[in-house]
C-alpha cells in the first residue's frame, strides 16, 4: 500500500511529465477548444442544439437574397444589346467546356440557384483576360422545358440546349429517380461533346457555386501529368465526410504525418535552454498523438482551407465515392463516362456516383481522383429530384 502511494505521489507532482501532460490535455480538449470551436459546424465541438437552427435560417436567407440579386442581374443583362455569350465566346474547339446541368425545382424556385452559378461563372470568365479560359453550356433537362424559367432567361446570354419533345417523353415516366438522373447526366455529357468537341470538360450541377480560384486550380490540375490517364477528377466532397477518422488509407497517412511534423516543430521550438524541454521519444509520441487528436476534433475541413493560398497546394488523392455536383473529365473522358453509365441501370443504393466509383476501380486502365479543398460550394438546400423538408437544415 505504501509502495503504491509513493508511486502515485511521485507522478502527481507538478514537475511530473504525466501531470503536465494530463493538465495540457484537460485544458486543451475540455476548455480551450470547446470555447473556440462550438460554432464551427464541421468540428466535433459544434453545439448543434444551440446553433444549427439559427445557422440554417441565416444560410437560407443569405441564399435567397443572392438568388434575387442574380435574378435582377440577368434580367438587366437580357435587356442589354451585348450578350455574355458574345463577350465570352470561345474557339470552335475550346480548351475547356463547362456544362451546367439544370432542371426546374418545384420547391425553392425563389433561390434561383442556376442564376447564382451562372453569375459567378460569368464573373470568373471575365477575370481570365483576353483569351477565354472556358466556354459555358447550359444543359436543361427539364421534362417540360418551358417551365424552367431560369434556363430560358439565360438563352440570350449562353448556349442553352434542351431535350426535344421525343426525348422528353421517351419511357421517362417509368424510370426511377436515380435512373432518370443518370440519363439526364449522360445526355448532357454527350451533347457537350457533340457540339463542341472540347479538349477537357467540367460538369457542374446547377447548385454547384464555383469558388473564386475555380479556373486557376483547374488549369493547374490539367497541367499535371496524372490527368492524362484519369477518368475523372472530383472537385467536391461533402465537408462532413472529410474527417481524418476515415477508412480511406491516404487520410490516415496524412493524419499521422501531420502529427509527426507538428510534434517535431513543437519540440524544436521549445528545445532551448530556457525552456528545458529536451527531446525524448516519450515526449515526441505524446505530442504526435496530442496534435492528431486536436486536428481531428477541430475539423480537417478547416485545416484544408490553408491550401487555398496557391493552386499548387491543392491536394490530389484517390477518388471518394459520394456525390458528383462538380466533376472534371480530362481529354475525351466525358465520352467514355457516358458509355460506362449507359451500361448500368441506376437505382437506390446504386446511383451514378456509385457506378462511376466502381467503374474507375474495376475497368482496366481507368483511374479517378479527388481534389481538396473543394472547388465549389454546394448551395442547393432544395433538391430538384428528391423530397424536400419544409425548412431544410444544414448538414453538420
N, C-alpha and C positions, 0 to 999 in steps of 0.2 A: 504493500500500500504506500509506504514511504517512498519507494522507488518510483512508482507511477506519479506520485505527487511532485517529486523532484523534476521528473521529465516534463510535466505539464507546466510547472513554474518557469523552467528554462525556455520553453517555446512561447509562453505567453508574454514574456518580457518584450518591451517595445523594441529593443535592439535586435530581437529575433527576426530573421527574414520571413518566417512563417507568419508572424503577427503583422509585419509590414505588408506582406502580400495580401492577407485577408482584409486589412484595412483599405488598401488600394482598390481591391475588387468591390468591397462593400460601398465605398464612396463613389466609385465609377458607375457600377451597374445598378445601384439602388437609389442613388441621389442625383448625380450629375446628368447622366444620360436620360433618365426619365424626365427631368426638368427640361432638357434641351430638345428631346425628340417626341414629346407626346402629341405634337401637331403634325409630325411627318407621317404621311399616310402609309408609306411602304416600310416603316420601321416597326419592329416588334413592340415598341413602346407606344404606338399610336392608340390613343384613347377613343375607340370607336363610339362608345356610348355618349361621349361628350361632344365630339367634333364632326362625326360623319354626316349627320342630317344637315347641319349648317353649311358644311363644305360642299355637299351635293347641291343644295339650293343655290349657293353662290356660283357654282360651276354652271348650272343650268341658266341662271340669269345672265352670266357673262357670255355664254354661247348664244343665247337669244339676242343679246344686244349686238354681238358681232355678226350674227346672221342677218339682222335687219340692216346693219351698215353695209354688208355685202350686197343685199338686195338693192338698196338705193344706189350703190356704186355701179352695179351692172345695168340698172335702168338708165342711169345717166350715160353710161358708155354706149348703150344701144342707140341713144338719141344723137350721138355724135356721128359725123360723116366717116371719120377714120376708124378702123376697126382694129382690135387686138390681133386678129388673125393676120392682117397685113403687116402690122408693126413687128410681129414676132415670127413671121413665116420662115420656115427652114428650107434647106435644099430638098430636091425631089427624093433623095436618099439621105435622110437625116442621120446624124451620128447617134442621136438618142431620141426615141419616141416615148412620150409619157401618155399612156392610155388611162383615162379615168372612167371606171365602170360605175354607172349610176342607175338608180331606179327611184321612182316616186315613193316617198314614205307616207303611209297612211296616217301615221302619228308623228308629231314633231316636225310638221311641214314648215312652221314658222322659224325654225332654226336654220334653214337653208344651208345645210352642210356642204352641198356641192358648190354653191356660190362662194362660200368661205374658202374652200380649197382652191377654186379657180382664181379667186382674187390673189391668194398667196402665190400661186404659180405664176401669175402674170407679173407680180412684183419681183419674184426671183428671176424670171426670164429677163426683165429689164435691167438686172444687175450683171448680166452676162457680157455686156459690152456690145461691140458692133457685130460680132458673129454670134448668132443664136446658139445657145447650148443645148436646145431641145426643141422638138415640135410637140404640141399637145393635141390629143384627140379625145373627144368626149364620146363614150360609147353608152348610149341609152338603151337599156334592156327592158324598159317598162313594157308590159304586155299591151297597154293602151297608151301609145306614145304621146297623144295629145294631152294626157293628164299630167305629164312631167313638165310642169311649168318652168322649173329652174333650167332644165336642159334646153327647152325652147328659147328661153331668154338669152342663151349663150350662142345661138346659131349664127348670129351676125358677127360674132367675135372669134369663134373657134370652129374647127371642123367637128361636126356632130353627126355620128352615124346611128341609125335606128334600124331595128328589125323590120322587115317587110311584113305585111299582113299575113302572108302564108307562114312565115317563120314564127310569128307570134302565136298562131293558133295550132300549130303542128304538134299534137299529142301533149301539149304542155299542161293541160288541165289534169292529166292523170299522174303527173310527176310529183314525187315528194319534194319538200323544200330544198333538201340538200342536193338532189339531182338537178333540180331546176337552176339552183345557184351555180352549180358546176357547168351546166350547159351555157348559161349566160357568160360565164368567165371564158370558156373555150371560144364562144362566138367572138368576144372582144379581142382575144389573142389573135385569132385568125384574121379578123377584119383589119386590125392594125398592120399585120404582116402583109396582107394582100395589097392594101392601099399605099403603103409607104416603103416596104422592104427596108426597114431601118437596120443599122448596124447593131444597135442594142435597144432593149425595151424595158421600160419600167411600167408596171401596172399598179395603179392606186385605186382603192375603193373610194367612194365619194365622201367618206368621212375621215379620210387619212390626210391630215393637215401637215404639209411639209415643214420641217424645221428650217431656220434661216440659212444653214450651211448645206442644204439638201444637195444641190447640184455640185458644189465643190467636193463633197465627200464621194459622190457617185463617180465623178471624173477621176478622183484618186483611186477608187476601187477598181475602175476599169483599166487603169494603168498598171495594176499589179498582175503578175503572171498567173496567179491562181484562177482568175476569172476565165482564162482561155479554155479550161476544162471543167467548167461549172455549169450545172443545170439551172440553178437559181441561187440568188443571194437574198435572204430575208432582211428587210430593212426595219422590221418591227417585231418585238416580242413583248407581251404584257408585262408591265413593271412588277406586278405582284408575283410573277414567276421567275424573276431574275435573281433570286437569292443564291447565296453560296451553298446552303444546305440543300443539295440537289443531287439526284443520281447521276448527273452528267459529269464524267471524269474531268473534263477540262476546267470546270468551275472549282472542283476540289483542289486541283493543282494550283489554280490561280489563288485560291484562298490560303493554302499553305505557303505559297510563295510570298504573298502579302505579309503573312505573319513572320516569316523568316527575315524579310527585308526590314520590316518595321522593328523587330527585336534588335537587329544589328544596328539600326540607326539610333534606337534608344540607348543601348549600351555604349555606343560610340560617343553619343552626346554627353552622357553622364560619367564617362570613364576618365574624369580629370581628377587631379589631386584633391581639390577642394570638396568634390562630391564623394570621394572614397567609395565609388561603386565600381569595383573591378569586374572583369569578365569572369564568368563561371558558367559551366554547362547548365546548372540548375536555373540560374537567372535567365539565361538565354531561352530555355524551354518555357519558363514561366511567361516571359514577355511575348514569346511567339503565340502561345495559347491565349494570352490576355488580349492581344491585338486582333487575333482571329475572331474571338468571341465579340469584342467590341464592334468590329466591322460588320459582322452578321446581324447584331442587334440594331445597329444604326440603320443598316439597309444598303445592300450592294448597289441598288439603283442610284443612290446619291453619290457614291464613290465613282460610278461610271461617268457622271456628268463632268468630271475633271477632264476627260478625254476630248471634250468639245473644244479644247484650246487649239487643236490643229487637226485637219483631216488625217494626217499621218498617224495620229494617236488612236484612231478608232480601231477597236479590236475585231478581228475576224476569227470565227470559231466554227466548228461543225454545226450544221443547222439543227434547230429545235423543231418540234412538231407543230405546236399550236399556232394557228392564225396566219392569214395571208392578206392583210389590208395593204401592204406595200411590199412589192417583190421586184427584184432586178433580174432580168433574163439576158445574159450576155450573148452576143452573136445571134445565131439562129435558134437559141434555146427555147424561145417562146413557141416556135412551131413544133418542136419536139414535145414540149409540155402539153400542148393542145392534143397531140396524138396520144400521149400517155393517158391523159384524163379521159379521152374518148373511149378507151378500152375498159374503163371501170365504171360501174354504176354506183353512185354515191347514195348513202342512206345515213340514218342516225348512227353515230359511232364510227362512220367511215366517210367523213366529209372530205372536201377537196384538199384541205391542208394535210390530212392524214394520208390520203392517196399519194400526194406529192412526196411526203416524207418517206413513205415506204418505197416508192419508186426510186428515189435517189439512193436508197440503201441497198436495193436489190438489182436494179438494172446495171448491166456491165458497163463500166467506164464512166458512170454518172456520179457526180458529187454535188453536195449542196452545202451552203454556208450561211451563217448569220453574222450581222454586223452589230456592234454595240458601241455606244448607246444608240437608242432608236433615232431614226431619221425622220420620223413622223410622230405627230400626236394623234391619238385615236379620239376624235371629238364626238363620235356618234353615240349619244345617250339613248336614242330611239333607233331600233333596228328596222330595216325595210323588209326583212324576211322572217323574223321571229316575233313571238308575242312579247309585248312590252308591258311593264308595270305602269300603274297610274302615274307615279312620280319616280323616275329612275334614280338610282343612287350610284355613287362612285364605288368602284370595286377595290378595296384596300387589300 
